[in-house]
Amino acid sequence: MANTAFLPREHFLSPNTEYSLLPFRFDRRQNGDYLLVNEVGEFCILPPDVFQSLVEKALKPTDSAYTKLKAKHFLADSNSSALFDVLSSKYRTKKSFLEGFTKLHIFVLTLRCNQSCQYCQVTRQGEAANAYDMTADIVRKSVDMMLANPSPSVTMELQGGESLLNFDLVKEAILYAQNRNEAVGKRIEYVICTNLTLLEDEHLDFFREHNVQISTSLDGPEYIHDRNRPFNKGGSHAIVTRNIRRAQEALGNQAVSCLMTATKISLKYPREIVDEYLRLDLCSIFARDLNPYGYAIKTQSAIGYSTDEFVSFYKAFLGYIIEINRQDRTFPEAFASMVLRKILTPWPIGFVDLQSPSGAGLGVVVYNYDGDVYASDESRMLAEMGQHTFRLGNVLEDDFHEIFFGETMQMIASAACNEALPGCSDCAYQPYCGADPVRNFATQNDITGHRPTSSFCKKNKSMIQHVFETYLSADAELERILWAWVNREDVNRMRLPEPTWLSK
Amino acid sequence: MAIQIRAHGSPQGGHGRILGRIARSPVTDIALRPDYLRVVTELQSVEDSLDGYAAVLFEGQSAEVANTPFIHNFGNLDFLKEGQVVAVEIGTGFIRVLYRPDSIHNALFATERCNSNCLMCSQPPKMRDDGDMAAELLRLIDLIPDSPEHLGISGGEPTLLKDGLLDVIKRLKDRLPTTAVTLLSNGRMYAYESFINRLSEIGHPNFLTSIPLYANNAADHDYVVQTKGAFDQTIQGLYNAARKGLAVELRVVLHKQTIPGLLDLTDFIYRNLPFVSNVALMGMENMGYVKKNWNLLWIDPADYADTLEAAVRQLHYRQINTSIYNLPFCVLPSSLWSFARQSISDFKNIYLSECAACSVKEHCSGLFQSSEKLHSRAIKAII
């Protein structure tokens, strides 16, 4: 017979009331609530009294907070066996960007450039200085190094200087990679970084034929762009925007993306910059602050700004972009999209600036024109300034193992996990942020770095906090928009759909 | 109207249970007859011999006793159609249709036993010997004439048949390879690696396990299924299934004990079980234990519509496929209509008199027969 002597819920509670805390970090929000974040990026917001009870181990299994905290892996009791397996799977998933090792391979084909940007990080050389081009031999050795990497999919990014000053080299690199990859079978994404001033139909034909995406620079409307990025004693805005259109027509809108570097003048024009991107039908926008490398250091007083100034610019910038999306136009802001993906999803992201272990060497590697290999673009810039600290080796002299597992890489790795960096290890935003030993070294002369005086820390923490609070205080419409960004989806398609039979 | 699947005739001796395909006209090849149940409407009109059939089912009354098992006095047997597979209790005269080629709701019923005892079970478990169930299901699979699009396997808890169930799944793969199979299971047996290993080794190409999950925590889930340790086993089972690449769907029956934690559950699913192929949020069938536990369980769907909408929205934003089962359009906000499925098995599916005037009835799930009297106050025609 069926057993109809049903037992009450109390019967199924954990047998004892002892629990232990699982690793988490916390911060106090402005309204006094506590934000708790654990190793896998799950978060929970608790009022002060509940938080106090939690840490004093005074919560009871009958409390609703107890259930929630246990389900989100903030506490464990004697009845948690299955959840530990779950937690370890989630941790593996969050760190799965490490699978397959280095994915972004940057080739500095030449240091020559035809522009003279105020914030240049590259230490450009004149247009005719042929000594600063990669030789065909170095191109091939570098491609071989990329293909020796275990990752089943890699991004091959060709940059400069101005890469199109030597189009033959661009072709050589891509054709050689394709040819050699026939035996290797990786998925290779090709990206060319170019200022687009020299674009010709021949280039576009080649890019279309070989699926090459274009990454260019656009700092905003003419009066900003031309001030930042002069060209032939005049401006480059007119030619760049014309060529963005040409490239979009030839390759599709999704194949052309732009980077916006903010200088002092940019900070006054968040809306105008966004409007310029919208006018050109660009698909998203990323605002980069000035890096402490290359010419940008020399020009700091003329074009620079404080971290606080940049963060308030970012807030206005993000606010305006949200307004645009509220008008049903899908236009994600890249930083917020990536941070939200870290906060709200079980998945990792592929953005090397916000990774732990850091992107340097593990996520990205740079092959310089002279065959030297660096742990990141910033490492290479430091070398141009005379600091060869992060040179991993040379493709003509060293093999894969010496480059990727040598002493330099070990040194970088020793400061690559923000889980273990002072000031990061107890920061609530640690799982959403990254480690940057190269930048620590460049700005603080120490790969471990000093968080209280770190501009990297201040900027990222403020921006992550702002994105987080934007989500937590979002109305229904904004929640939909932010999830569209997370999913890289059209904001309109995130609405609950109508039945197909109704629309007929 | 619900569809007839059962009838009762007068036995004429003999015992045992046999399965056969329905034949409404003579099966000329005598060698094939043991697979068939011959339906006879008028004895006088039968010119061929009735020998060799698994059984003969006669609408009218007859004193004749043939060599063939013979059951008479059924009355109208029009509901028995060619190609159906029917079980006959020779000793009692009960017949039940096990398979209907024209239905999308066919299920193989594996056992009445269960290792859980859910508060809202619509078909309360019985400790009945199921030792020969696997053999009967293998026979049933052999009798199904053509690969149907879909077959369910239900119970009780089918995995309690252990090796027997694995034999059934293997036979389905071998004999009906194009048929999609959905196993309804609490997933607890999947916590055992030896079982999940053997299941995945079968390599059925189109196999889904549909597993209920009622809360983001052991206490609430175990309370609903009335079994300590069930939550841990089910979670472990889900992970084992994912590791083996076996597709799983989650099912949540909506009632007074599951609605308060629904949003925490959907969040838990996304963060911990994002590999599930679908989440089904299901209206409750007023059968079995539900009647006994009515006050513990009943909440009018109209009173949880807001929670349901928030849960569906949450899953939609998180790009998890979501379906709503067993709830008619009139109790749902129209924003959720596209998620609602016509999920109620046709033989127990009804519409009420007020549904006649409804403009969206043809797409609507309708109601369970058991909800004819007890149902939401929001039921009305949508004009």
Interface residues (C-beta under 8 A of the other chain):
Chain A: M1 A2 N3 T4 F6 L7 P8 R9 H11 F12 L13 S14 E42 P61 T67 K68 K70 A71 K72 N79 S81 A82 L83 D85 V86 S89 K90 T345 P346 E479 R480 W483 N487 E489 M494 L496 P497 E498 P499 T500 W501 L502
Chain B: N117 L119 P124 P125 K126 M127 N216 N217 A218 A219 D220 D222 Y223 Q226 K228 F231 D232 Q233 I235 Q236 Y239 G261 D264 F268 Y270 R271 N272 P274 Y289 K292 N293 V312 R313 H316 Y317 R318 Q319 S335 L336 W337 S338 F339 H363
